[in-house]
Structures are given as structure tokens and as C-alpha cells.
Amino acid sequence: MSDRSATMNAPTQTTPLRPGWPEAIVAVLVSAVLTIVGMTASILIPDNAVLLRGHRDFLVAGLAPLIGFAAAVSLRIRDLRPFGFRRVAPRWILVGVGVALACFLLSWPVSAAFDPLFPAENIQTTYQDAAMASATSLALTVLFGGVLTPLGEEAVFRGVLLNFLGRWGSWVAVPLSVAIFALAHGINNVLPMAFLVGICAGLLLTVTRSIWPAIVVHMVCNSAGMLYHGLAS
């Protein structure tokens, strides 16, 4: 066979798969329904010596989007790589850690600038109470809120939504996915920091095509905040 024939018969390279409308709709719908049901149940269940309401809320915030993400993946694609779960150079993990620490340090000036725009009620009281209750409670808070919740939220908001919106370009995908992510946290004093973390995570995913640096940003930033409240109490 000639080189020309071999070239002609070689398989053509196709555009990589990315999440579509079905994946985006299923991920958001399943996550939203499970979050509403789970948060309602968390309010109705009395606290006990092990799991405080903050722990339960973090469990819901992590498990609901993870189940939504699993439903989206199993729908058609059944491959984690189109959702950003692919290898990345170790230096990008270190970049993610540095970005997260920068976001944590910026939380004070961001709060000072934007808190007056929102109601005075602290919606994170249950989380902070869980972090400050005891050493065991702090460990559970970091596990659920610093590891599980960021993994679930990044899987849906970056893995599904940002990659889905990427068909219209990063200038659309990053801001729109971040806006959805921030608004999902509610119109409150958490919104500005959610927007900041979302922008950083979205840009890292866009640059690296891997979701791991974005997950690291979210995990380190959340964990740093919880450790600060727990150890400073």
C-alpha cells in the first residue's frame, strides 16, 4: 500500500466530545432537586453529638451535585475526560494551591467591600458553628465542606456547565458558568467570594483543560476558611 493510500485510509480526527444540552439539563435538575430535598430534611432533623446541621448541609451540598454529575455522565458519554477529568502537570496543582490561598487572603477586603450591600444575616452560621464545636467536628467540617462539597460543585459547574458552554467560546463559557455558580449560592454575602473562586477555577480549567486545578482551588479555599474559624475559636 502506498503512503498516499495509507493516508487516505487513516481514520479522520474528530472533534472531542463535550457535554451537551441533555447533560447540562440533567446535571442541574438532579442537583437542584436533591439539594432542595436534602436541605429541607437537614432543617427538620435535630442535631446530635456527631453530625450538626452544618455537617449535614455540607453533605447535601457535596452529594447532590455528585449524583447529578453521575447522572449526566451516564446519560450518553460515559467517559470522564470530556468533563475535564484528565491528567494535568503537577505545576498546575501548585498554581491552584497558590490561587486558592490568594483568594482566601482576598476574602477580608472582598467582605469589607461587599458585605454592606447584603442583609446583615450571616448565612454561614451553621457551617461556622460546626467548625468551632470541637476538633472532631472541625475535621468533619473540613472533610465534608472542604473536600466533598468542592468536588461535587466543580463536577457540575465546571465539569458539565463550563464544558457545555465552551461550544460558544471561553469568553461566554467562563463568565456565564461563574454567574450561575455564584447565584446558586444565593443573593447574599457569599456571592462575591463565590464569583471570585469561580472565575479562578474557570480560567484554570480553560487553560489546562483539566478540572483538577479548579477542584484544588475550591478545596484549599474552603478548607482554609474552615480551619481559620475552627482554630481561631
N, C-alpha and C positions, 0 to 999 in steps of 0.2 A: 504494500500500500504506500502511495506517495505521501510526502509531507503535507501536500495540499489537501489530499483526500482525508488524511487523519485530522487536519484542522477543521475541515468541513463537517466531519462526523462527530467532532468533540461536542459534548453537551454544552449548551449555552448557559452563561451565568445569569441567574435570575435575581430579581430584587429580593433582599432579605425579608422574611415575614415580619410583620408588626401587628400589634393588636388592632382590631377594627371596631366598628360600632357595636357588634354583639358583645365583645369582651368588655368594652367600656361600660355599656349599659348593665350587664350582669354584675360586674365588679362593684359599681356604685350602688345598684339597687340592693344586692345582697348585703353589702357592708352597712348601708343605711338602715335597713330593716332590722338586722341583728343588733346594731348599735342602739337603736331606739328601744327594742325589747330588753336588751341586756341592761341598759342604764335604768330603765323603769324597774326592773327586777332588783337591781342593786339598791335603789332607794327604799324598796319595800322590805328588804332583808335586814334584820337587826345586826349590828356589829357584834363580833365575838373576839376572843382573845387573840386569834390568829389573823383573820382577814378583816381589816377595816374597810370602810366604804371606798377609801382611796385606792386600796389594793384591788377591790372588785371592779372599780371603774377602769383602772388601767388594764385589767384582764380583758374586759369587754373591748376597750379601745384597741387592743392588740389582736385579739382572736377574731373579732368581727371582720376587719379588713383582710386578715389572712384567709378566712373562709371565703370571703368574696373574691380574693385573688385566685384561690384554688379553683373556684367555680369558673372563673374566666379562663384560666389556663386549660382546664379540662373540656371547655366548650368546643374548641376546634383545633387549636395549635398544638397543645400537649407537649410543649417544649419551652423551657425556662429562658433560653437565650434571647428570643425576641422581646422578652420583658426586661432585659438588662442583666440577667443573672449569668454573667460570664467573667472570666478571669481578668484581672487588671494588674498592672505593675505595682509592686509594693510601695513605690514612692507616692502613688496616688492615695493610698490608705493613710500615709503620713500627712499628705496635704489635707485630707479630710479631717484628721485629728486637729491640725493647726487651725483650719477654718472653723471647726466647732468651738475651740477654745476662744477664738476671736469673737464668735457670736455670743458666747457666754459672757465675755467681758463687756460686750456692747449692750447686754441686756439692761444694765443700770442706766446709761444715758437714753436708751430707747424708751424705757419705762418712764423716766423723768419727763421725756418729751411728749409721750402719747397718753399716759395714764389719765391726765386731766380731761381727755376727750371722751372717756368712757365712764360708765357708772362706777361708784366707789366700791361696790361689792367685789370681793376677791373670790373669783370662781374656782381658784385652785386651793381653797382652804382644805378640802378633804385630802388632796394629794400631799399637801404640806404637813397636815396632821399625821398622816401615815408615815411620812419620812421622819418625823420627830418623836414618834411614840416610843421606840426602843431600837436597839441595834438590830434585832431580828426583823422588826418592822421596816427599818431603813433598807436592809438587804432585800426584802421582798419588794419594796417600792422601786429600788434600782432594777431588780430583775424584771418586774412587770412593766414599769414605766420607762426604764432606761434601755431595755433590750427588746422586749416583746412588742410594745406599742410602736416604737420606731420601725421595727421590721415590718409589721403589718401595714402601717401607714405608707411607708415608702413603696412597698409592693404594689399598693393600689394607686397612689397619687403620682409616683414616678414610673414604676414598672408598667402599669397599664395606661394611665391617663396621659402622661407626658409622651410616652412612645406612640400612643394612638394619635395625639395631636401633632406629632412630628411630621406627619404627611403634609402639613401646611407650613413647615419650616420652623426652626428653633425660635424665631422672633415671635411666633404665635404660640408655640408649644410651651415654652418656659413661663412666660407671664400668665397665660391662661390657666395652666395647671397649678401654678403657685396661688393664683387668686382663688381657685376652687379649694385648694388645700387650706388656705388661711381662713376662708369663710366657713369651712367645715368645722373650725374651732369656735365659731360663734362671733357675734359682734361684741367684743369685749376687749379687755386689756391684754389678752393673749395674742390677739390678731397681729399686731406689728411684729412680734418676735416670730410668729409662725410664718409670716411673709418673708422675713429675713432668712430664716433657716431654709424655707422652701426655695428661695432664689439661689442660695448657695448649693443646695442639693441638686436642683435642676440644672444648673450650669455645669456641675461636675459630671452628671450623667450625660449631658450633651457632649462634653469634651471627650470623656473616656469611653462612652457607650456602655459603661458598666454601672450597675446600680450600687455596687459595694461602697464606693466613696461617699455616695449620698446617704447610705444607711449609717456609715461611720459618723458623718456629721450629725445626724439626728440622734444617734445613740449617745455620743460623747456629750453633746449639748444638754440633752435631757438628764443624763446621769450626773453631770457636773452641777446642775441646778438642784437636784435632789440631795446630793451629797452636801452641798453648801447649806441647805436648810436643815438637814439631819445633824450634821456635825457642829453647826453653829448654835444649835438649840441647847 
